[in-house]
Amino acid sequence: MTKTDLELAIRRHSRYRTIIVFVMATAVFGTPIANIVFRIPVEVFLGLFFGIPILGFALGYVALRVFGVRCPHCEAFLGMEKKKFYDVIATGRCRKCGKSVIDDVV
């Protein structure tokens, strides 16, 4: 994997994480407002209030597994935060096994 490939993967991972966080925040804050405005039953309110965030966490887990950036040697995730990703880009090495992740490291 080249440095450019790693940066593109990081950008893609960050984009999906942002979308999932936005959906979950909308659900958590929008459901009580919908309850007040539309007078939905308590069972439906509780189902939406707890169900949508659980679904968001499940989608986040799937997105991490599908779009997460992994070490080609030990299959460890290279990071969830941009700081960890940039450490990997700067050193060119996996944080877990220490082997080279980027092909063109000098």
The first five atom37 places (N, CA, C, CB, O) and aatype in JSON, in Angstrom:
{
  "aatype": [12, 16, 11, 16, 3, 10, 6, 10, 0, 9, 1, 1, 8, 15, 1, 18, 1, 16, 9, 9, 19, 13, 19, 12, 0, 16, 0, 19, 13, 7, 16, 14, 9, 0, 2, 9, 19, 13, 1, 9, 14, 19, 6, 19, 13, 10, 7, 10, 13, 13, 7, 9, 14, 9, 10, 7, 13, 0, 10, 7, 18, 19, 0, 10, 1, 19, 13, 7, 19, 1, 4, 14, 8, 4, 6, 0, 13, 10, 7, 12, 6, 11, 11, 11, 13, 18, 3, 19, 9, 0, 16, 7, 1, 4, 1, 11, 4, 7, 11, 15, 19, 9, 3, 3, 19, 19],
  "atom_mask": [
    [1, 1, 1, 1, 1],
    [1, 1, 1, 1, 1],
    [1, 1, 1, 1, 1],
    [1, 1, 1, 1, 1],
    [1, 1, 1, 1, 1],
    [1, 1, 1, 1, 1],
    [1, 1, 1, 1, 1],
    [1, 1, 1, 1, 1],
    [1, 1, 1, 1, 1],
    [1, 1, 1, 1, 1],
    [1, 1, 1, 1, 1],
    [1, 1, 1, 1, 1],
    [1, 1, 1, 1, 1],
    [1, 1, 1, 1, 1],
    [1, 1, 1, 1, 1],
    [1, 1, 1, 1, 1],
    [1, 1, 1, 1, 1],
    [1, 1, 1, 1, 1],
    [1, 1, 1, 1, 1],
    [1, 1, 1, 1, 1],
    [1, 1, 1, 1, 1],
    [1, 1, 1, 1, 1],
    [1, 1, 1, 1, 1],
    [1, 1, 1, 1, 1],
    [1, 1, 1, 1, 1],
    [1, 1, 1, 1, 1],
    [1, 1, 1, 1, 1],
    [1, 1, 1, 1, 1],
    [1, 1, 1, 1, 1],
    [1, 1, 1, 0, 1],
    [1, 1, 1, 1, 1],
    [1, 1, 1, 1, 1],
    [1, 1, 1, 1, 1],
    [1, 1, 1, 1, 1],
    [1, 1, 1, 1, 1],
    [1, 1, 1, 1, 1],
    [1, 1, 1, 1, 1],
    [1, 1, 1, 1, 1],
    [1, 1, 1, 1, 1],
    [1, 1, 1, 1, 1],
    [1, 1, 1, 1, 1],
    [1, 1, 1, 1, 1],
    [1, 1, 1, 1, 1],
    [1, 1, 1, 1, 1],
    [1, 1, 1, 1, 1],
    [1, 1, 1, 1, 1],
    [1, 1, 1, 0, 1],
    [1, 1, 1, 1, 1],
    [1, 1, 1, 1, 1],
    [1, 1, 1, 1, 1],
    [1, 1, 1, 0, 1],
    [1, 1, 1, 1, 1],
    [1, 1, 1, 1, 1],
    [1, 1, 1, 1, 1],
    [1, 1, 1, 1, 1],
    [1, 1, 1, 0, 1],
    [1, 1, 1, 1, 1],
    [1, 1, 1, 1, 1],
    [1, 1, 1, 1, 1],
    [1, 1, 1, 0, 1],
    [1, 1, 1, 1, 1],
    [1, 1, 1, 1, 1],
    [1, 1, 1, 1, 1],
    [1, 1, 1, 1, 1],
    [1, 1, 1, 1, 1],
    [1, 1, 1, 1, 1],
    [1, 1, 1, 1, 1],
    [1, 1, 1, 0, 1],
    [1, 1, 1, 1, 1],
    [1, 1, 1, 1, 1],
    [1, 1, 1, 1, 1],
    [1, 1, 1, 1, 1],
    [1, 1, 1, 1, 1],
    [1, 1, 1, 1, 1],
    [1, 1, 1, 1, 1],
    [1, 1, 1, 1, 1],
    [1, 1, 1, 1, 1],
    [1, 1, 1, 1, 1],
    [1, 1, 1, 0, 1],
    [1, 1, 1, 1, 1],
    [1, 1, 1, 1, 1],
    [1, 1, 1, 1, 1],
    [1, 1, 1, 1, 1],
    [1, 1, 1, 1, 1],
    [1, 1, 1, 1, 1],
    [1, 1, 1, 1, 1],
    [1, 1, 1, 1, 1],
    [1, 1, 1, 1, 1],
    [1, 1, 1, 1, 1],
    [1, 1, 1, 1, 1],
    [1, 1, 1, 1, 1],
    [1, 1, 1, 0, 1],
    [1, 1, 1, 1, 1],
    [1, 1, 1, 1, 1],
    [1, 1, 1, 1, 1],
    [1, 1, 1, 1, 1],
    [1, 1, 1, 1, 1],
    [1, 1, 1, 0, 1],
    [1, 1, 1, 1, 1],
    [1, 1, 1, 1, 1],
    [1, 1, 1, 1, 1],
    [1, 1, 1, 1, 1],
    [1, 1, 1, 1, 1],
    [1, 1, 1, 1, 1],
    [1, 1, 1, 1, 1],
    [1, 1, 1, 1, 1]
  ],
  "atom_positions": [
    [[0.86, -1.17, 0.0], [0.0, 0.0, 0.0], [0.91, 1.23, 0.0], [-0.98, 0.0, 1.24], [1.84, 1.33, 0.8]],
    [[0.62, 2.14, -0.89], [1.4, 3.36, -0.94], [0.83, 4.39, 0.03], [1.42, 3.93, -2.38], [-0.25, 4.21, 0.59]],
    [[1.58, 5.44, 0.21], [1.14, 6.5, 1.12], [-0.16, 7.13, 0.64], [2.23, 7.58, 1.26], [-1.03, 7.46, 1.45]],
    [[-0.31, 7.29, -0.67], [-1.53, 7.85, -1.24], [-2.73, 6.94, -1.0], [-1.35, 8.1, -2.75], [-3.82, 7.4, -0.66]],
    [[-2.52, 5.62, -1.17], [-3.6, 4.67, -0.9], [-4.04, 4.73, 0.56], [-3.15, 3.25, -1.24], [-5.23, 4.69, 0.85]],
    [[-3.08, 4.84, 1.46], [-3.4, 4.92, 2.88], [-4.17, 6.2, 3.2], [-2.13, 4.85, 3.72], [-5.13, 6.17, 3.97]],
    [[-3.76, 7.31, 2.62], [-4.47, 8.57, 2.86], [-5.9, 8.52, 2.32], [-3.72, 9.73, 2.23], [-6.82, 9.04, 2.95]],
    [[-6.09, 7.9, 1.15], [-7.44, 7.75, 0.61], [-8.31, 6.86, 1.49], [-7.38, 7.19, -0.82], [-9.49, 7.14, 1.7]],
    [[-7.74, 5.79, 2.0], [-8.48, 4.89, 2.88], [-8.87, 5.6, 4.18], [-7.65, 3.64, 3.19], [-9.96, 5.39, 4.7]],
    [[-7.98, 6.43, 4.69], [-8.27, 7.19, 5.91], [-9.41, 8.16, 5.66], [-7.01, 7.94, 6.4], [-10.31, 8.3, 6.49]],
    [[-9.37, 8.84, 4.52], [-10.43, 9.79, 4.18], [-11.78, 9.09, 4.05], [-10.08, 10.53, 2.88], [-12.8, 9.59, 4.52]],
    [[-11.78, 7.92, 3.39], [-13.01, 7.15, 3.22], [-13.55, 6.68, 4.56], [-12.77, 5.95, 2.29], [-14.76, 6.74, 4.81]],
    [[-12.67, 6.21, 5.43], [-13.07, 5.76, 6.76], [-13.66, 6.91, 7.57], [-11.87, 5.14, 7.5], [-14.68, 6.73, 8.24]],
    [[-13.04, 8.06, 7.52], [-13.54, 9.23, 8.26], [-14.9, 9.68, 7.74], [-12.54, 10.38, 8.16], [-15.75, 10.1, 8.53]],
    [[-15.12, 9.59, 6.44], [-16.39, 9.99, 5.85], [-17.52, 9.09, 6.35], [-16.3, 9.95, 4.32], [-18.58, 9.59, 6.74]],
    [[-17.31, 7.79, 6.35], [-18.35, 6.88, 6.81], [-18.62, 7.04, 8.3], [-17.96, 5.43, 6.51], [-19.77, 6.97, 8.74]],
    [[-17.58, 7.26, 9.07], [-17.77, 7.47, 10.51], [-18.57, 8.74, 10.77], [-16.41, 7.55, 11.23], [-19.41, 8.76, 11.66]],
    [[-18.32, 9.79, 10.02], [-19.06, 11.05, 10.17], [-20.53, 10.86, 9.83], [-18.45, 12.14, 9.28], [-21.4, 11.39, 10.53]],
    [[-20.83, 10.13, 8.77], [-22.23, 9.88, 8.39], [-22.95, 9.12, 9.48], [-22.3, 9.12, 7.06], [-24.09, 9.45, 9.81]],
    [[-22.33, 8.11, 10.04], [-22.96, 7.3, 11.08], [-23.2, 8.13, 12.33], [-22.11, 6.07, 11.41], [-24.27, 8.02, 12.94]],
    [[-22.25, 8.94, 12.73], [-22.42, 9.8, 13.9], [-23.56, 10.8, 13.66], [-21.11, 10.55, 14.23], [-24.34, 11.07, 14.58]],
    [[-23.67, 11.35, 12.46], [-24.73, 12.29, 12.15], [-26.1, 11.61, 12.23], [-24.53, 12.88, 10.76], [-27.04, 12.19, 12.78]],
    [[-26.23, 10.4, 11.7], [-27.5, 9.68, 11.76], [-27.88, 9.38, 13.2], [-27.41, 8.38, 10.96], [-29.04, 9.52, 13.58]],
    [[-26.9, 8.96, 14.0], [-27.21, 8.64, 15.4], [-27.61, 9.9, 16.17], [-25.99, 7.97, 16.07], [-28.55, 9.86, 16.96]],
    [[-26.91, 11.0, 15.96], [-27.25, 12.24, 16.66], [-28.63, 12.73, 16.26], [-26.2, 13.32, 16.37], [-29.39, 13.21, 17.1]],
    [[-28.95, 12.62, 14.99], [-30.28, 13.01, 14.52], [-31.35, 12.15, 15.18], [-30.36, 12.9, 13.0], [-32.41, 12.66, 15.57]],
    [[-31.09, 10.87, 15.31], [-32.07, 9.98, 15.92], [-32.25, 10.29, 17.4], [-31.64, 8.52, 15.74], [-33.38, 10.35, 17.89]],
    [[-31.16, 10.48, 18.1], [-31.24, 10.71, 19.55], [-31.92, 12.05, 19.85], [-29.84, 10.69, 20.18], [-32.73, 12.13, 20.77]],
    [[-31.61, 13.08, 19.09], [-32.21, 14.38, 19.38], [-33.53, 14.6, 18.64], [-31.24, 15.48, 19.01], [-34.37, 15.39, 19.09]],
    [[-33.72, 13.92, 17.52], [-34.94, 14.11, 16.75], [-36.11, 13.29, 17.24], [0.0, 0.0, 0.0], [-37.26, 13.7, 17.06]],
    [[-35.85, 12.15, 17.86], [-36.94, 11.3, 18.33], [-37.77, 11.96, 19.42], [-36.38, 9.99, 18.84], [-39.0, 11.91, 19.34]],
    [[-37.17, 12.58, 20.44], [-38.01, 13.28, 21.44], [-38.83, 14.42, 20.83], [-37.15, 13.82, 22.55], [-39.97, 14.64, 21.25]],
    [[-38.28, 15.12, 19.87], [-39.02, 16.21, 19.22], [-40.19, 15.63, 18.43], [-38.08, 17.04, 18.29], [-41.29, 16.19, 18.46]],
    [[-39.96, 14.52, 17.73], [-41.05, 13.86, 17.0], [-42.13, 13.38, 17.95], [-40.52, 12.68, 16.17], [-43.32, 13.4, 17.62]],
    [[-41.72, 12.93, 19.13], [-42.69, 12.49, 20.13], [-43.58, 13.65, 20.57], [-41.98, 11.88, 21.35], [-44.79, 13.47, 20.74]],
    [[-43.01, 14.82, 20.76], [-43.78, 15.99, 21.19], [-44.69, 16.48, 20.06], [-42.84, 17.13, 21.64], [-45.86, 16.78, 20.29]],
    [[-44.15, 16.55, 18.85], [-44.9, 17.1, 17.73], [-46.0, 16.16, 17.26], [-43.97, 17.42, 16.58], [-47.14, 16.59, 17.05]],
    [[-45.68, 14.89, 17.08], [-46.62, 13.95, 16.47], [-47.37, 13.08, 17.48], [-45.89, 13.06, 15.52], [-48.25, 12.31, 17.1]],
    [[-47.05, 13.2, 18.75], [-47.71, 12.42, 19.81], [-47.7, 10.92, 19.5], [-49.16, 12.9, 19.99], [-48.74, 10.26, 19.51]],
    [[-46.51, 10.41, 19.22], [-46.41, 8.98, 18.94], [-46.51, 8.19, 20.24], [-45.07, 8.66, 18.2], [-46.15, 8.71, 21.3]],
    [[-47.0, 6.95, 20.19], [-47.14, 6.15, 21.4], [-45.79, 5.89, 22.09], [-47.82, 4.82, 21.07], [-44.74, 5.94, 21.45]],
    [[-45.85, 5.61, 23.37], [-44.64, 5.42, 24.16], [-43.81, 4.25, 23.63], [-44.99, 5.19, 25.63], [-42.58, 4.34, 23.58]],
    [[-44.47, 3.17, 23.24], [-43.74, 2.0, 22.75], [-42.95, 2.33, 21.48], [-44.71, 0.84, 22.48], [-41.8, 1.91, 21.33]],
    [[-43.56, 3.07, 20.6], [-42.88, 3.46, 19.36], [-41.73, 4.43, 19.68], [-43.88, 4.12, 18.36], [-40.64, 4.32, 19.12]],
    [[-41.98, 5.36, 20.6], [-40.94, 6.31, 21.0], [-39.73, 5.58, 21.56], [-41.49, 7.3, 22.04], [-38.6, 5.85, 21.16]],
    [[-39.96, 4.66, 22.49], [-38.84, 3.93, 23.1], [-38.13, 3.06, 22.07], [-39.33, 3.07, 24.27], [-36.9, 2.93, 22.09]],
    [[-38.9, 2.46, 21.17], [-38.28, 1.66, 20.11], [-37.37, 2.48, 19.22], [0.0, 0.0, 0.0], [-36.27, 2.05, 18.87]],
    [[-37.83, 3.66, 18.85], [-37.01, 4.54, 18.02], [-35.82, 5.1, 18.79], [-37.85, 5.69, 17.47], [-34.7, 5.16, 18.28]],
    [[-36.08, 5.52, 20.05], [-35.04, 6.17, 20.84], [-33.88, 5.23, 21.12], [-35.63, 6.68, 22.15], [-32.72, 5.64, 21.11]],
    [[-34.18, 3.96, 21.38], [-33.11, 3.01, 21.66], [-32.71, 2.19, 20.44], [-33.53, 2.08, 22.78], [-31.56, 1.76, 20.33]],
    [[-33.62, 1.97, 19.53], [-33.34, 1.13, 18.37], [-32.43, 1.77, 17.35], [0.0, 0.0, 0.0], [-31.54, 1.12, 16.81]],
    [[-32.64, 3.04, 17.08], [-31.84, 3.71, 16.05], [-30.37, 3.83, 16.47], [-32.41, 5.1, 15.75], [-29.5, 3.57, 15.65]],
    [[-30.05, 4.23, 17.72], [-28.63, 4.23, 18.11], [-27.99, 2.84, 18.08], [-28.48, 4.83, 19.49], [-26.83, 2.7, 17.71]],
    [[-28.75, 1.81, 18.48], [-28.2, 0.46, 18.41], [-27.92, 0.09, 16.95], [-29.17, -0.57, 19.05], [-26.89, -0.51, 16.65]],
    [[-28.83, 0.43, 16.07], [-28.62, 0.2, 14.65], [-27.4, 0.99, 14.16], [-29.87, 0.59, 13.85], [-26.63, 0.5, 13.34]],
    [[-27.24, 2.22, 14.65], [-26.08, 3.03, 14.27], [-24.77, 2.41, 14.71], [0.0, 0.0, 0.0], [-23.8, 2.4, 13.96]],
    [[-24.74, 1.87, 15.94], [-23.53, 1.2, 16.4], [-23.24, -0.05, 15.57], [-23.67, 0.83, 17.88], [-22.08, -0.34, 15.26]],
    [[-24.3, -0.78, 15.21], [-24.11, -1.96, 14.37], [-23.57, -1.57, 13.0], [-25.44, -2.72, 14.22], [-22.66, -2.22, 12.47]],
    [[-24.12, -0.5, 12.42], [-23.62, -0.03, 11.13], [-22.18, 0.46, 11.24], [-24.52, 1.09, 10.58], [-21.37, 0.26, 10.34]],
    [[-21.87, 1.11, 12.36], [-20.5, 1.56, 12.59], [-19.52, 0.4, 12.66], [0.0, 0.0, 0.0], [-18.41, 0.47, 12.13]],
    [[-19.94, -0.67, 13.32], [-19.1, -1.86, 13.43], [-18.87, -2.48, 12.05], [-19.75, -2.9, 14.37], [-17.75, -2.86, 11.71]],
    [[-19.94, -2.57, 11.27], [-19.82, -3.13, 9.91], [-18.93, -2.23, 9.05], [-21.21, -3.29, 9.26], [-18.09, -2.72, 8.3]],
    [[-19.12, -0.9, 9.17], [-18.29, 0.03, 8.38], [-16.82, -0.09, 8.77], [-18.78, 1.48, 8.58], [-15.94, -0.01, 7.92]],
    [[-16.56, -0.29, 10.07], [-15.17, -0.46, 10.5], [-14.58, -1.72, 9.92], [-15.09, -0.48, 12.03], [-13.42, -1.73, 9.49]],
    [[-15.35, -2.8, 9.91], [-14.86, -4.07, 9.36], [-14.66, -3.99, 7.85], [-15.82, -5.2, 9.7], [-13.7, -4.54, 7.32]],
    [[-15.57, -3.32, 7.16], [-15.49, -3.26, 5.69], [-14.51, -2.2, 5.22], [-16.88, -2.99, 5.1], [-13.69, -2.46, 4.34]],
    [[-14.6, -1.0, 5.8], [-13.81, 0.12, 5.31], [-12.63, 0.48, 6.2], [-14.69, 1.32, 5.15], [-11.87, 1.4, 5.89]],
    [[-12.45, -0.23, 7.3], [-11.35, 0.07, 8.21], [-10.01, -0.19, 7.56], [0.0, 0.0, 0.0], [-9.88, -1.05, 6.69]],
    [[-9.01, 0.55, 7.98], [-7.67, 0.41, 7.43], [-6.89, -0.55, 8.32], [-6.95, 1.81, 7.32], [-6.73, -0.32, 9.52]],
    [[-6.41, -1.64, 7.72], [-5.73, -2.69, 8.49], [-4.28, -2.84, 8.05], [-6.46, -4.02, 8.34], [-3.9, -2.5, 6.93]],
    [[-3.49, -3.36, 8.97], [-2.11, -3.71, 8.67], [-2.1, -4.94, 7.77], [-1.29, -3.97, 9.99], [-2.84, -5.89, 8.04]],
    [[-1.3, -4.95, 6.7], [-1.28, -6.11, 5.82], [-0.61, -7.33, 6.45], [-0.57, -5.77, 4.53], [-0.77, -8.45, 5.95]],
    [[0.14, -7.14, 7.54], [0.87, -8.24, 8.16], [0.1, -8.9, 9.31], [2.2, -7.75, 8.67], [-0.06, -10.12, 9.34]],
    [[-0.39, -8.09, 10.27], [-1.03, -8.64, 11.47], [-2.54, -8.43, 11.48], [-0.42, -8.02, 12.7], [-3.21, -8.88, 12.41]],
    [[-3.09, -7.75, 10.46], [-4.53, -7.48, 10.35], [-5.08, -6.6, 11.47], [-5.29, -8.79, 10.33], [-6.29, -6.56, 11.68]],
    [[-4.24, -5.89, 12.19], [-4.69, -4.97, 13.24], [-5.19, -3.69, 12.59], [-3.55, -4.67, 14.26], [-4.67, -3.26, 11.56]],
    [[-6.2, -3.08, 13.2], [-6.67, -1.8, 12.69], [-5.61, -0.74, 12.98], [-8.05, -1.4, 13.32], [-5.05, -0.7, 14.08]],
    [[-5.36, 0.1, 12.01], [-4.29, 1.08, 12.16], [-4.7, 2.29, 12.97], [-3.82, 1.53, 10.81], [-3.85, 3.1, 13.33]],
    [[-5.98, 2.44, 13.26], [-6.41, 3.54, 14.11], [-7.83, 3.96, 13.84], [0.0, 0.0, 0.0], [-8.36, 3.76, 12.75]],
    [[-8.43, 4.53, 14.85], [-9.78, 5.06, 14.73], [-9.75, 6.59, 14.67], [-10.66, 4.59, 15.9], [-10.7, 7.21, 14.21]],
    [[-8.67, 7.17, 15.13], [-8.57, 8.62, 15.2], [-7.55, 9.1, 14.17], [-8.16, 9.09, 16.63], [-6.62, 8.37, 13.81]],
    [[-7.73, 10.32, 13.71], [-6.81, 10.85, 12.7], [-5.38, 10.92, 13.21], [-7.27, 12.23, 12.25], [-4.44, 10.72, 12.44]],
    [[-5.19, 11.21, 14.51], [-3.85, 11.31, 15.05], [-3.11, 9.98, 14.91], [-3.9, 11.73, 16.53], [-1.93, 9.96, 14.56]],
    [[-3.79, 8.89, 15.18], [-3.16, 7.58, 15.04], [-2.85, 7.28, 13.58], [-4.06, 6.48, 15.62], [-1.8, 6.71, 13.27]],
    [[-3.77, 7.65, 12.68], [-3.51, 7.46, 11.26], [-2.29, 8.25, 10.81], [-4.74, 7.86, 10.43], [-1.45, 7.74, 10.06]],
    [[-2.19, 9.48, 11.26], [-1.07, 10.31, 10.84], [0.24, 9.82, 11.44], [-1.31, 11.75, 11.21], [1.3, 10.01, 10.84]],
    [[0.19, 9.2, 12.63], [1.39, 8.57, 13.18], [1.86, 7.43, 12.28], [1.13, 8.05, 14.6], [3.05, 7.26, 12.04]],
    [[0.9, 6.66, 11.78], [1.24, 5.55, 10.88], [1.81, 6.1, 9.57], [-0.01, 4.68, 10.59], [2.78, 5.55, 9.05]],
    [[1.23, 7.17, 9.05], [1.76, 7.77, 7.82], [3.16, 8.32, 8.05], [0.82, 8.88, 7.31], [4.03, 8.16, 7.19]],
    [[3.39, 8.95, 9.19], [4.7, 9.55, 9.46], [5.78, 8.49, 9.63], [4.63, 10.42, 10.71], [6.88, 8.64, 9.1]],
    [[5.48, 7.42, 10.37], [6.49, 6.39, 10.61], [6.51, 5.33, 9.52], [6.26, 5.74, 11.95], [7.56, 4.75, 9.24]],
    [[5.35, 5.09, 8.9], [5.27, 4.05, 7.89], [5.19, 2.66, 8.47], [0.0, 0.0, 0.0], [5.34, 1.67, 7.75]],
    [[4.94, 2.56, 9.78], [4.92, 1.27, 10.45], [3.63, 1.06, 11.23], [6.11, 1.15, 11.39], [2.99, 2.01, 11.68]],
    [[3.26, -0.21, 11.37], [2.08, -0.59, 12.16], [2.37, -0.3, 13.63], [1.72, -2.09, 11.95], [3.49, -0.49, 14.1]],
    [[1.36, 0.15, 14.33], [1.53, 0.45, 15.75], [1.6, -0.82, 16.6], [0.41, 1.33, 16.24], [2.1, -0.79, 17.72]],
    [[1.09, -1.94, 16.08], [1.06, -3.18, 16.85], [2.28, -4.06, 16.59], [-0.21, -3.96, 16.53], [3.0, -4.42, 17.52]],
    [[2.52, -4.4, 15.32], [3.61, -5.34, 15.01], [4.91, -4.63, 14.64], [3.19, -6.26, 13.88], [5.98, -5.24, 14.7]],
    [[4.84, -3.36, 14.26], [6.05, -2.6, 13.92], [6.56, -2.82, 12.51], [0.0, 0.0, 0.0], [7.59, -2.26, 12.15]],
    [[5.88, -3.63, 11.72], [6.33, -3.88, 10.35], [5.89, -2.74, 9.44], [5.79, -5.22, 9.83], [4.97, -1.99, 9.78]],
    [[6.53, -2.62, 8.31], [6.24, -1.54, 7.37], [4.87, -1.72, 6.74], [7.32, -1.47, 6.27], [4.52, -2.8, 6.27]],
    [[4.1, -0.64, 6.74], [2.75, -0.65, 6.17], [2.75, 0.01, 4.8], [1.76, 0.06, 7.1], [1.97, -0.37, 3.93]],
    [[3.61, 0.98, 4.61], [3.67, 1.74, 3.38], [4.84, 1.24, 2.54], [3.81, 3.26, 3.67], [5.95, 1.07, 3.05]],
    [[4.6, 1.0, 1.25], [5.62, 0.43, 0.38], [6.78, 1.39, 0.11], [5.0, 0.03, -0.92], [7.92, 0.95, 0.0]],
    [[6.49, 2.67, -0.01], [7.5, 3.62, -0.45], [8.12, 4.4, 0.71], [6.91, 4.57, -1.44], [8.43, 5.58, 0.54]],
    [[8.31, 3.77, 1.87], [8.97, 4.46, 2.98], [10.46, 4.47, 2.72], [8.66, 3.77, 4.35], [11.05, 3.46, 2.35]],
    [[11.06, 5.63, 2.93], [12.5, 5.78, 2.66], [13.27, 5.43, 3.91], [12.83, 7.21, 2.2], [14.5, 5.49, 3.91]]
  ]
}
